[in-house]
Amino acid sequence: MSFSAVTKEELARLGDQKSCCDLAELAALVRMDGTLQISANQQYTLNVITESAPVARKIYRLAKDVLKRRVDIVVRRKLRLRKNNSYLVRIHPRGIEDLQNLGLVDAKGQIYPGIDPGLIKRRCNQKAYLRGAFLAGGSISNPEGTYHLEIVSNDEQHAKALCRLVNRFKLGAKVSMRKHWYVIYLKESEQIVAFLGFIGAHHALLEFENVRVLKDVRNQVNRLVNCETANLDKIVDAAVRQLENIQFIADTIGLQSLPPPLREIAELRLEYSEASLKELGEMLKPKVGKSGVNHRMRKIDELAERIRNQKKVT
């Protein structure tokens, strides 16, 4: 299963919460994935469709516990290959009062814009509502890849209200439009970890953190290796250039024409071609620091360049 599916299965198994939290979670599930059907004799039916069997079972349990009404589940088998079955949960509210309790309509029977404040009075209610929203329209990328968590809604006002609700937890969620859908998303790993924590996906959180730590260590090792490789490349390039210049000076004016400090370091470089500047400095008597050796090498490079320029002129 995908990381999203594993996370949702964990969340769908959660139970033993307050009745107000059950109501908030059910309200989010119905608002995100449900449609209202009204018959000719003014009988209401809430149809909630999901492709997740654990989520369907949770909707069924919550509806039975919260509304105390008849609930049916219909399994729709997909005939096409590699297509998951879908589950239709039919909830039969007895009147508009049930719809108002779920925050679907206001006192006048109009569709409620956003999220009914009565559903999210407490911190635990807010977490439960976001858990239901994620179960209905959420997804999370495998942490082995890029970090991305999103909740998709087809209602602009509800999406913005969801975003504001997420940001009550100071997570910096944003809303963007994708085709005809509104997407509330988090892209920072710390934000995603916090979100998983307060909606109750603790096993998924630990797995996410384990993968994130391994990725961070791997990236740190790669950075160190790349840095070390780059430094070695610079050392090798510098040593090759120094050897070429010293040999050029030896073939033209001779090393004996150099001042004693330059001749001494030039002879050491010829003898110890793979040594670092620090190692060369420790061979000198008296010893010279790395910056001192580098200064002498720079003088040799400048002298070799002047000789080359003079030869070009003549």
C-alpha positions in Angstrom: 0.0 0.0 0.0 1.0 3.6 -0.5 2.1 5.7 2.4 -1.2 7.6 2.1 -3.2 4.4 2.3 -1.3 3.2 5.4 -1.8 6.5 7.1 -5.5 6.5 6.4 -5.9 2.9 7.6 -4.3 3.9 10.9 -6.6 7.0 11.2 -9.6 4.9 10.4 -8.9 2.5 13.2 -8.8 5.3 15.8 -11.7 5.3 18.2 -12.7 6.0 21.9 -13.0 9.7 21.5 -15.6 12.2 22.8 -19.0 12.3 21.1 -18.4 15.9 20.0 -15.2 14.8 18.2 -17.1 11.9 16.5 -19.6 14.5 15.3 -16.8 16.8 14.0 -15.0 14.0 12.2 -18.2 12.7 10.6 -19.2 16.2 9.6 -15.9 16.6 7.7 -16.2 13.2 6.0 -19.7 13.9 4.8 -18.9 17.5 3.8 -15.9 16.4 1.7 -17.2 13.2 0.1 -21.0 13.3 0.5 -24.0 14.4 -1.6 -27.5 15.1 -0.4 -30.4 13.4 -2.1 -34.0 14.6 -1.5 -36.8 12.4 -2.6 -40.3 13.5 -3.8 -41.7 13.0 -0.3 -38.9 15.2 1.3 -37.0 12.2 2.6 -33.2 12.9 2.9 -30.4 10.6 2.1 -26.7 11.4 2.5 -24.5 9.4 0.0 -20.8 9.2 0.9 -18.5 7.6 -1.6 -14.9 6.4 -0.8 -12.5 3.9 -2.3 -11.1 3.0 1.1 -12.7 0.1 2.9 -11.4 1.2 6.3 -12.7 4.8 5.7 -16.1 3.4 4.7 -16.3 1.3 7.9 -15.4 4.4 9.9 -18.1 6.5 8.3 -20.6 3.7 9.0 -19.6 3.4 12.7 -19.6 7.2 13.2 -23.0 7.7 11.5 -24.5 4.9 13.6 -23.0 6.2 16.9 -23.6 10.0 16.3 -26.9 10.1 14.4 -28.5 6.9 15.6 -30.0 6.5 12.2 -30.2 3.7 9.6 -26.9 3.4 7.6 -26.3 1.1 4.6 -23.1 0.2 2.7 -23.1 -0.7 -1.0 -19.9 -2.1 -2.6 -19.4 -1.1 -6.2 -17.1 -3.5 -7.9 -15.0 -2.0 -10.7 -14.9 -4.1 -13.9 -11.7 -2.4 -15.3 -8.4 -3.8 -14.3 -6.3 -2.1 -11.6 -9.3 -0.1 -10.4 -10.3 -0.2 -6.7 -13.8 -1.0 -5.6 -15.8 2.0 -4.3 -18.0 2.0 -1.2 -21.2 3.9 -1.0 -22.3 4.7 2.5 -26.0 5.7 2.7 -27.0 7.6 5.8 -30.7 8.2 6.3 -31.2 11.4 8.5 -34.8 11.9 9.7 -35.0 15.6 9.1 -33.2 18.8 8.5 -32.1 18.9 12.1 -29.6 16.1 11.5 -28.2 18.1 8.5 -27.8 21.1 10.8 -26.0 19.1 13.4 -23.6 18.0 10.7 -23.0 21.6 9.7 -24.3 21.0 6.2 -27.1 23.6 6.3 -27.9 26.6 8.4 -31.1 27.4 10.3 -32.8 28.5 7.0 -31.9 25.3 5.3 -29.3 26.9 3.1 -25.9 25.2 2.4 -23.6 26.3 5.2 -20.6 28.2 3.8 -17.2 27.1 5.3 -17.2 25.2 8.6 -19.9 25.6 11.2 -18.1 27.1 14.3 -20.2 24.9 16.5 -18.4 21.8 15.3 -14.9 23.1 16.1 -15.3 24.9 19.4 -12.7 22.8 21.2 -9.1 21.9 20.2 -10.0 18.2 20.1 -12.9 19.0 17.8 -10.6 20.9 15.5 -8.2 17.9 15.3 -11.1 15.5 14.7 -12.5 17.7 11.9 -9.1 17.8 10.2 -8.7 14.1 10.6 -12.1 13.6 8.8 -11.1 16.0 6.1 -7.8 14.2 5.5 -9.5 10.8 5.5 -12.0 12.1 2.9 -9.8 14.2 0.6 -6.2 14.0 1.8 -3.0 12.4 0.5 0.6 12.4 1.6 3.7 11.7 -0.6 6.0 8.9 0.3 8.7 10.6 2.5 11.4 8.9 0.4 10.6 11.4 -2.3 9.5 15.0 -1.9 7.6 16.2 1.2 4.0 17.0 0.3 0.7 16.7 2.1 -2.6 18.0 0.7 -6.3 18.0 1.2 -8.5 18.5 -1.9 -11.9 20.1 -1.9 -14.4 21.1 -4.6 -15.8 24.0 -2.5 -13.7 27.2 -2.4 -15.2 28.5 0.8 -14.8 25.2 2.6 -11.2 24.9 1.3 -10.3 28.3 2.7 -12.0 27.5 6.0 -10.0 24.3 6.2 -6.8 26.2 5.5 -7.6 28.6 8.3 -8.3 25.7 10.6 -5.0 24.1 9.8 -3.2 27.4 10.4 -4.7 27.6 13.9 -2.0 25.1 14.6 0.6 27.6 13.1 1.5 25.3 10.2 1.6 27.8 7.3 -0.8 25.9 5.0 -1.7 27.5 1.7 -4.5 27.0 -0.9 -4.0 26.7 -4.6 -6.3 25.8 -7.5 -5.8 22.7 -9.6 -8.2 22.5 -12.5 -11.6 22.8 -10.8 -10.3 21.7 -7.3 -9.0 23.6 -4.3 -5.9 22.2 -2.7 -4.8 22.9 0.8 -1.2 21.9 1.1 1.9 21.6 3.3 5.4 21.2 1.9 7.8 21.4 4.8 8.6 18.2 6.7 8.2 19.8 10.1 4.7 21.0 9.2 3.7 17.5 7.9 5.1 15.9 11.1 3.1 18.3 13.3 -0.1 17.7 11.2 0.2 13.9 11.4 0.8 14.2 15.2 -2.3 16.2 16.0 -4.7 14.2 13.8 -3.5 11.0 15.5 -1.4 9.3 12.9 1.4 8.5 15.3 2.7 5.3 13.6 2.9 7.1 10.2 4.6 10.0 12.0 7.3 7.8 13.3 7.8 6.1 9.9 8.0 9.6 8.3 10.5 10.8 10.9 12.7 7.6 10.4 12.8 8.1 6.7 13.5 11.8 7.1 16.4 11.2 9.5 17.9 8.6 7.1 17.5 11.1 4.2 19.1 13.9 6.2 22.1 11.7 7.2 22.5 10.4 3.6 22.4 14.0 2.2 24.9 15.1 4.9 27.3 12.3 4.0 26.9 13.1 0.3 27.6 16.8 1.0 30.7 15.9 3.0 32.0 13.5 0.3 31.4 16.0 -2.4 33.1 18.7 -0.5 36.1 16.4 0.3 36.3 15.4 -3.4 36.2 19.0 -4.5 39.0 19.9 -2.1 41.1 16.9 -3.3 40.5 18.0 -6.9 41.7 21.5 -6.0 44.8 20.1 -4.2 45.7 17.9 -7.2 45.2 20.7 -9.7 47.3 23.0 -7.7 50.1 20.4 -7.3 50.1 19.7 -11.0 50.3 23.4 -11.8 53.1 23.9 -9.3 55.1 21.0 -10.7 54.7 22.3 -14.2 55.9 25.8 -13.2 58.8 24.5 -11.2 59.9 22.2 -14.0 59.6 25.1 -16.5 61.8 27.4 -14.3 64.3 24.5 -14.0 64.5 24.1 -17.8 64.8 27.9 -18.5 66.7 29.8 -15.8 67.4 26.9 -13.4 66.3 26.4 -9.8 69.7 27.7 -8.6 68.7 31.2 -9.7 65.8 31.2 -7.3 66.1 32.9 -3.8 66.9 30.2 -1.1 63.3 30.1 0.3 61.8 29.6 -3.1 64.4 27.1 -4.2 64.0 25.0 -1.0 60.2 24.7 -1.5 60.5 24.0 -5.2 62.9 21.2 -4.6 60.6 19.7 -1.9 57.7 19.9 -4.3 59.6 18.1 -7.0 60.6 15.4 -4.5 57.2 15.1 -2.8 54.7 15.7 -5.6 51.7 14.4 -3.7 52.3 16.2 -0.4 49.9 18.9 0.8 51.1 22.4 1.5 50.9 21.7 5.2 53.0 18.6 4.8 55.6 20.5 2.8 55.7 23.3 5.4 56.5 20.7 8.1 59.5 19.4 6.1 61.1 22.9 6.0 63.7 23.9 8.6 62.5 25.9 10.4 58.9 24.8 9.8 56.6 27.1 7.8 52.8 27.2 8.1 50.4 26.4 5.2 49.9 30.1 4.4 53.7 30.7 4.2 54.1 27.7 1.8 51.2 29.0 -0.3 52.9 32.4 -0.5 56.2 30.9 -1.8 54.3 28.8 -4.3 52.5 31.8 -5.5 55.8 33.6 -6.0 57.0 30.7 -8.1 53.8 30.7 -10.2 54.2 34.5 -10.8 57.9 34.1 -11.8 57.0 31.3 -14.2 54.3 33.5 -15.8 56.8 36.4 -16.2 59.3 34.1 -17.9 56.6 32.8 -20.3 55.5 36.4 -21.2 59.1 37.4 -21.8 59.7 34.4 -24.1 56.5 35.4 -26.1 57.9 38.9 -26.6 61.3 37.8 -27.8 
